[in-house]
């Protein structure tokens, strides 16, 4: 399908007749598997297991999940419907602590629900569904805008290094950092290449980003995470663009573990380091970012299938790290490009004092 004149090929999340259909990205690249559910617990498990992953995709999934609860509710009173929605919201909030889009999306749906308190129940339910679907489309449009703004920073001959997966699979259907690459290559016809890191321990770069780049026929090379210094030292990288899971007003950015290391290396080699994310990823209130720690088995195995370490050894598995603002060249959003000092540019972008 085309949205704002741009082709959107992969839509990883769909809401139809009270059910959510999503791509289980843990099956890629071997299989393209769709899962259908009308159960909020199943949806929550999908987020926890990273069958649905990527901050924007998680946010959209949560919004659609609450719409699913409202659509299927048999409640006859506002208070009973409220309990169902609040319980579902609480369950979804517990899935992934770092990605701010999750909490932003849930809060937006609950706010909408509270505004509809005096309306008939059937109107409330339909309006909640409408709001969630609007958020889904909004995310795709925002991604395309991010693509337009970010592509202005790329030129013919650039080789862009990216980390983790920030494409259609991680959003409602176009991508943030990968959306910029997609827009520059396909819409602006710029001759660019990509270096994608494999992204240990769950290999989102190897399994998902490489899969998307191959489908898009964008020239790409896959490297292991510990090759980043090598390729930069050899002059093989001209720009770095990554996504974000939470951005604070001072410009600190939480993103997939390994992002901070890449930023340090980019700074040393004088390579521009860009963050790409919708403004729904910006947390305007928090002073610190909670970092999710996942099961050590993810580090001690390859995708839970092949042991790569003794079972008895301890393993650390933070899912994210934090990149300080002094390492970030610019933050690209649907509203434009924020540059240092971020405590001023981000606030101005959001209309905050």
TIFIKE-48002 format. One record per residue (C-alpha): z, y, x; residue number from 1. Coordinates in steps of 0.25 Angstrom, whole numbers, plus 5000, padded with zeros to 4 digits. Layout:
<sites>
+------+------+------+-----+
|    Z |    Y |    X | pos |
+------+------+------+-----+
|    Z |    Y |    X | NUM |
...
+------+------+------+-----+
</sites>
This chain:
<sites>
+------+------+------+-----+
|    Z |    Y |    X | pos |
+------+------+------+-----+
| 5000 | 5000 | 5000 |   1 |
| 4998 | 5015 | 5004 |   2 |
| 5010 | 5025 | 5003 |   3 |
| 5006 | 5039 | 5006 |   4 |
| 4993 | 5034 | 5012 |   5 |
| 4999 | 5025 | 5022 |   6 |
| 4998 | 5010 | 5021 |   7 |
| 5011 | 5002 | 5019 |   8 |
| 5008 | 4987 | 5021 |   9 |
| 5022 | 4981 | 5022 |  10 |
| 5032 | 4984 | 5011 |  11 |
| 5045 | 4975 | 5015 |  12 |
| 5053 | 4978 | 5002 |  13 |
| 5048 | 4978 | 4987 |  14 |
| 5056 | 4979 | 4974 |  15 |
| 5049 | 4972 | 4962 |  16 |
| 5055 | 4968 | 4949 |  17 |
| 5070 | 4969 | 4954 |  18 |
| 5067 | 4961 | 4967 |  19 |
| 5066 | 4965 | 4981 |  20 |
| 5055 | 4959 | 4990 |  21 |
| 5057 | 4960 | 5005 |  22 |
| 5051 | 4955 | 5017 |  23 |
| 5060 | 4947 | 5025 |  24 |
| 5058 | 4952 | 5039 |  25 |
| 5066 | 4941 | 5046 |  26 |
| 5054 | 4932 | 5043 |  27 |
| 5044 | 4941 | 5051 |  28 |
| 5035 | 4939 | 5058 |  29 |
| 5034 | 4925 | 5055 |  30 |
| 5033 | 4927 | 5039 |  31 |
| 5032 | 4938 | 5030 |  32 |
| 5042 | 4934 | 5019 |  33 |
| 5046 | 4942 | 5007 |  34 |
| 5059 | 4940 | 5000 |  35 |
| 5062 | 4943 | 4985 |  36 |
| 5076 | 4946 | 4980 |  37 |
| 5084 | 4952 | 4968 |  38 |
| 5097 | 4950 | 4975 |  39 |
| 5104 | 4961 | 4982 |  40 |
| 5112 | 4951 | 4991 |  41 |
| 5099 | 4945 | 4996 |  42 |
| 5094 | 4959 | 4999 |  43 |
| 5106 | 4962 | 5007 |  44 |
| 5105 | 4949 | 5014 |  45 |
| 5091 | 4953 | 5018 |  46 |
| 5095 | 4966 | 5024 |  47 |
| 5107 | 4959 | 5031 |  48 |
| 5097 | 4948 | 5037 |  49 |
| 5087 | 4959 | 5040 |  50 |
| 5077 | 4953 | 5031 |  51 |
| 5076 | 4967 | 5027 |  52 |
| 5078 | 4977 | 5039 |  53 |
| 5075 | 4991 | 5044 |  54 |
| 5083 | 5003 | 5039 |  55 |
| 5073 | 5008 | 5029 |  56 |
| 5070 | 4994 | 5023 |  57 |
| 5085 | 4991 | 5022 |  58 |
| 5086 | 5004 | 5014 |  59 |
| 5075 | 5001 | 5005 |  60 |
| 5080 | 4987 | 5003 |  61 |
| 5093 | 4992 | 4998 |  62 |
| 5087 | 5002 | 4989 |  63 |
| 5078 | 4991 | 4983 |  64 |
| 5090 | 4982 | 4982 |  65 |
| 5098 | 4991 | 4974 |  66 |
| 5086 | 4993 | 4965 |  67 |
| 5085 | 4978 | 4964 |  68 |
| 5100 | 4978 | 4959 |  69 |
| 5098 | 4989 | 4949 |  70 |
| 5085 | 4982 | 4944 |  71 |
| 5091 | 4969 | 4942 |  72 |
| 5104 | 4973 | 4936 |  73 |
| 5109 | 4968 | 4923 |  74 |
| 5120 | 4979 | 4922 |  75 |
| 5122 | 4986 | 4909 |  76 |
| 5130 | 4997 | 4914 |  77 |
| 5129 | 5008 | 4925 |  78 |
| 5142 | 5003 | 4931 |  79 |
| 5138 | 4988 | 4932 |  80 |
| 5124 | 4993 | 4938 |  81 |
| 5132 | 5002 | 4948 |  82 |
| 5141 | 4990 | 4952 |  83 |
| 5128 | 4982 | 4955 |  84 |
| 5122 | 4993 | 4963 |  85 |
| 5134 | 4997 | 4971 |  86 |
| 5137 | 4982 | 4974 |  87 |
| 5123 | 4980 | 4979 |  88 |
| 5123 | 4993 | 4987 |  89 |
| 5136 | 4989 | 4994 |  90 |
| 5130 | 4975 | 4998 |  91 |
| 5117 | 4982 | 5003 |  92 |
| 5125 | 4992 | 5011 |  93 |
| 5132 | 4981 | 5019 |  94 |
| 5119 | 4975 | 5024 |  95 |
| 5116 | 4983 | 5036 |  96 |
| 5125 | 4995 | 5041 |  97 |
| 5116 | 5003 | 5050 |  98 |
| 5103 | 5006 | 5042 |  99 |
| 5106 | 5019 | 5035 | 100 |
| 5094 | 5017 | 5025 | 101 |
| 5102 | 5006 | 5019 | 102 |
| 5113 | 5015 | 5015 | 103 |
| 5104 | 5027 | 5012 | 104 |
| 5096 | 5018 | 5002 | 105 |
| 5108 | 5012 | 4995 | 106 |
| 5115 | 5026 | 4993 | 107 |
| 5102 | 5032 | 4988 | 108 |
| 5101 | 5021 | 4977 | 109 |
| 5115 | 5022 | 4973 | 110 |
| 5115 | 5037 | 4972 | 111 |
| 5103 | 5035 | 4963 | 112 |
| 5110 | 5025 | 4955 | 113 |
| 5122 | 5035 | 4953 | 114 |
| 5113 | 5046 | 4949 | 115 |
| 5108 | 5037 | 4937 | 116 |
| 5122 | 5034 | 4932 | 117 |
| 5119 | 5040 | 4918 | 118 |
| 5105 | 5034 | 4916 | 119 |
| 5102 | 5021 | 4908 | 120 |
| 5103 | 5008 | 4917 | 121 |
| 5089 | 5005 | 4916 | 122 |
| 5085 | 5019 | 4921 | 123 |
| 5095 | 5017 | 4932 | 124 |
| 5090 | 5004 | 4937 | 125 |
| 5075 | 5009 | 4937 | 126 |
| 5079 | 5021 | 4944 | 127 |
| 5086 | 5013 | 4955 | 128 |
| 5074 | 5005 | 4957 | 129 |
| 5065 | 5017 | 4957 | 130 |
| 5074 | 5024 | 4968 | 131 |
| 5073 | 5011 | 4977 | 132 |
| 5058 | 5010 | 4976 | 133 |
| 5057 | 5025 | 4978 | 134 |
| 5065 | 5023 | 4991 | 135 |
| 5056 | 5012 | 4995 | 136 |
| 5044 | 5020 | 4994 | 137 |
| 5051 | 5032 | 5000 | 138 |
| 5054 | 5024 | 5013 | 139 |
| 5039 | 5020 | 5014 | 140 |
| 5035 | 5035 | 5013 | 141 |
| 5046 | 5039 | 5023 | 142 |
| 5041 | 5029 | 5033 | 143 |
| 5027 | 5034 | 5032 | 144 |
| 5032 | 5048 | 5034 | 145 |
| 5040 | 5043 | 5046 | 146 |
| 5027 | 5037 | 5051 | 147 |
| 5019 | 5050 | 5049 | 148 |
| 5030 | 5058 | 5057 | 149 |
| 5032 | 5048 | 5068 | 150 |
| 5017 | 5046 | 5070 | 151 |
| 5016 | 5060 | 5074 | 152 |
| 5024 | 5057 | 5086 | 153 |
| 5014 | 5046 | 5091 | 154 |
| 5001 | 5047 | 5098 | 155 |
| 4989 | 5039 | 5102 | 156 |
| 4993 | 5030 | 5113 | 157 |
| 5008 | 5029 | 5110 | 158 |
| 5016 | 5016 | 5111 | 159 |
| 5028 | 5016 | 5102 | 160 |
| 5040 | 5007 | 5105 | 161 |
| 5047 | 5003 | 5092 | 162 |
| 5060 | 4995 | 5090 | 163 |
| 5064 | 4985 | 5079 | 164 |
| 5056 | 4986 | 5066 | 165 |
| 5053 | 4999 | 5059 | 166 |
| 5041 | 4996 | 5051 | 167 |
| 5037 | 4992 | 5036 | 168 |
| 5047 | 4980 | 5037 | 169 |
| 5059 | 4990 | 5040 | 170 |
| 5056 | 5000 | 5029 | 171 |
| 5050 | 5000 | 5015 | 172 |
| 5036 | 4998 | 5021 | 173 |
| 5031 | 5007 | 5032 | 174 |
| 5040 | 5009 | 5044 | 175 |
| 5048 | 5020 | 5052 | 176 |
| 5045 | 5018 | 5067 | 177 |
| 5035 | 5008 | 5064 | 178 |
| 5029 | 5017 | 5053 | 179 |
| 5027 | 5028 | 5063 | 180 |
| 5019 | 5018 | 5071 | 181 |
| 5011 | 5013 | 5059 | 182 |
| 5008 | 5027 | 5055 | 183 |
| 5003 | 5032 | 5068 | 184 |
| 4995 | 5019 | 5070 | 185 |
| 4989 | 5017 | 5057 | 186 |
| 4989 | 5031 | 5050 | 187 |
| 4987 | 5040 | 5062 | 188 |
| 4979 | 5030 | 5070 | 189 |
| 4986 | 5032 | 5083 | 190 |
| 4984 | 5022 | 5094 | 191 |
| 4998 | 5018 | 5096 | 192 |
| 5005 | 5005 | 5101 | 193 |
| 5019 | 4999 | 5098 | 194 |
| 5029 | 4992 | 5106 | 195 |
| 5039 | 4985 | 5097 | 196 |
| 5052 | 4979 | 5102 | 197 |
| 5056 | 4965 | 5097 | 198 |
| 5070 | 4971 | 5093 | 199 |
| 5080 | 4960 | 5096 | 200 |
| 5088 | 4953 | 5090 | 201 |
| 5080 | 4952 | 5077 | 202 |
| 5066 | 4956 | 5083 | 203 |
| 5062 | 4966 | 5072 | 204 |
| 5052 | 4972 | 5082 | 205 |
| 5046 | 4959 | 5085 | 206 |
| 5046 | 4952 | 5071 | 207 |
| 5044 | 4965 | 5063 | 208 |
| 5038 | 4976 | 5070 | 209 |
| 5028 | 4968 | 5078 | 210 |
| 5024 | 4961 | 5065 | 211 |
| 5022 | 4975 | 5058 | 212 |
| 5014 | 4980 | 5070 | 213 |
| 5005 | 4968 | 5071 | 214 |
| 5002 | 4969 | 5056 | 215 |
| 4999 | 4984 | 5057 | 216 |
| 4990 | 4981 | 5069 | 217 |
| 4998 | 4991 | 5078 | 218 |
| 4997 | 4988 | 5093 | 219 |
| 5011 | 4983 | 5097 | 220 |
| 5018 | 4976 | 5108 | 221 |
| 5031 | 4969 | 5106 | 222 |
| 5042 | 4970 | 5117 | 223 |
| 5056 | 4964 | 5118 | 224 |
| 5067 | 4974 | 5117 | 225 |
| 5070 | 4974 | 5132 | 226 |
| 5056 | 4978 | 5136 | 227 |
| 5057 | 4992 | 5130 | 228 |
| 5062 | 4998 | 5144 | 229 |
| 5050 | 4991 | 5150 | 230 |
| 5039 | 4996 | 5141 | 231 |
| 5044 | 5010 | 5141 | 232 |
| 5045 | 5010 | 5157 | 233 |
| 5031 | 5005 | 5157 | 234 |
| 5026 | 5017 | 5149 | 235 |
| 5022 | 5008 | 5137 | 236 |
| 5030 | 5016 | 5126 | 237 |
| 5027 | 5030 | 5122 | 238 |
| 5036 | 5031 | 5110 | 239 |
| 5048 | 5024 | 5103 | 240 |
| 5049 | 5024 | 5088 | 241 |
| 5061 | 5016 | 5081 | 242 |
| 5067 | 5016 | 5068 | 243 |
| 5082 | 5019 | 5064 | 244 |
| 5092 | 5013 | 5055 | 245 |
| 5101 | 5025 | 5055 | 246 |
| 5100 | 5039 | 5060 | 247 |
| 5112 | 5049 | 5061 | 248 |
| 5111 | 5064 | 5060 | 249 |
| 5113 | 5065 | 5074 | 250 |
| 5101 | 5057 | 5078 | 251 |
| 5108 | 5044 | 5081 | 252 |
| 5099 | 5032 | 5077 | 253 |
| 5103 | 5018 | 5074 | 254 |
| 5091 | 5008 | 5075 | 255 |
| 5089 | 4994 | 5079 | 256 |
| 5097 | 4989 | 5091 | 257 |
| 5089 | 4992 | 5104 | 258 |
| 5084 | 5006 | 5099 | 259 |
| 5094 | 5013 | 5108 | 260 |
| 5089 | 5006 | 5120 | 261 |
| 5075 | 5009 | 5117 | 262 |
| 5079 | 5024 | 5115 | 263 |
| 5086 | 5024 | 5129 | 264 |
| 5074 | 5018 | 5135 | 265 |
| 5064 | 5028 | 5128 | 266 |
| 5073 | 5040 | 5133 | 267 |
| 5072 | 5035 | 5147 | 268 |
| 5057 | 5033 | 5147 | 269 |
| 5055 | 5047 | 5139 | 270 |
| 5049 | 5040 | 5127 | 271 |
| 5050 | 5046 | 5114 | 272 |
| 5060 | 5038 | 5105 | 273 |
| 5058 | 5040 | 5090 | 274 |
| 5066 | 5036 | 5078 | 275 |
| 5059 | 5034 | 5064 | 276 |
| 5067 | 5033 | 5051 | 277 |
| 5067 | 5038 | 5037 | 278 |
| 5078 | 5049 | 5034 | 279 |
| 5085 | 5038 | 5026 | 280 |
| 5089 | 5032 | 5039 | 281 |
| 5097 | 5045 | 5043 | 282 |
| 5112 | 5044 | 5040 | 283 |
| 5117 | 5058 | 5037 | 284 |
| 5132 | 5055 | 5037 | 285 |
| 5136 | 5044 | 5047 | 286 |
| 5141 | 5048 | 5061 | 287 |
| 5139 | 5033 | 5066 | 288 |
| 5130 | 5022 | 5064 | 289 |
| 5135 | 5008 | 5060 | 290 |
| 5128 | 4997 | 5069 | 291 |
| 5126 | 4984 | 5062 | 292 |
| 5129 | 4972 | 5071 | 293 |
| 5122 | 4959 | 5067 | 294 |
| 5125 | 4944 | 5070 | 295 |
| 5125 | 4940 | 5084 | 296 |
| 5116 | 4929 | 5081 | 297 |
| 5104 | 4938 | 5080 | 298 |
| 5106 | 4941 | 5095 | 299 |
| 5108 | 4927 | 5099 | 300 |
| 5096 | 4921 | 5092 | 301 |
| 5081 | 4925 | 5090 | 302 |
| 5081 | 4928 | 5075 | 303 |
| 5092 | 4918 | 5073 | 304 |
| 5083 | 4906 | 5077 | 305 |
| 5084 | 4904 | 5092 | 306 |
| 5097 | 4906 | 5099 | 307 |
| 5095 | 4915 | 5111 | 308 |
| 5110 | 4915 | 5116 | 309 |
| 5122 | 4906 | 5116 | 310 |
| 5128 | 4905 | 5102 | 311 |
| 5142 | 4909 | 5108 | 312 |
| 5138 | 4922 | 5114 | 313 |
| 5142 | 4935 | 5108 | 314 |
| 5130 | 4944 | 5104 | 315 |
| 5130 | 4959 | 5100 | 316 |
| 5120 | 4962 | 5089 | 317 |
| 5120 | 4977 | 5084 | 318 |
| 5108 | 4979 | 5075 | 319 |
| 5107 | 4994 | 5079 | 320 |
| 5109 | 5004 | 5090 | 321 |
| 5110 | 5019 | 5090 | 322 |
| 5101 | 5028 | 5097 | 323 |
| 5106 | 5042 | 5100 | 324 |
| 5098 | 5054 | 5097 | 325 |
| 5096 | 5059 | 5111 | 326 |
| 5087 | 5046 | 5113 | 327 |
| 5078 | 5049 | 5100 | 328 |
| 5066 | 5058 | 5101 | 329 |
| 5065 | 5060 | 5086 | 330 |
| 5068 | 5054 | 5073 | 331 |
| 5056 | 5052 | 5064 | 332 |
| 5059 | 5052 | 5049 | 333 |
| 5050 | 5054 | 5036 | 334 |
| 5055 | 5069 | 5036 | 335 |
| 5050 | 5071 | 5050 | 336 |
| 5054 | 5070 | 5064 | 337 |
| 5069 | 5074 | 5069 | 338 |
| 5071 | 5078 | 5083 | 339 |
| 5083 | 5081 | 5091 | 340 |
| 5093 | 5086 | 5089 | 341 |
| 5094 | 5076 | 5077 | 342 |
| 5107 | 5082 | 5071 | 343 |
| 5099 | 5094 | 5067 | 344 |
| 5085 | 5088 | 5065 | 345 |
| 5090 | 5076 | 5056 | 346 |
| 5099 | 5085 | 5048 | 347 |
| 5087 | 5094 | 5046 | 348 |
| 5078 | 5083 | 5042 | 349 |
| 5088 | 5078 | 5031 | 350 |
| 5091 | 5092 | 5026 | 351 |
| 5106 | 5091 | 5031 | 352 |
| 5114 | 5103 | 5037 | 353 |
+------+------+------+-----+
</sites>
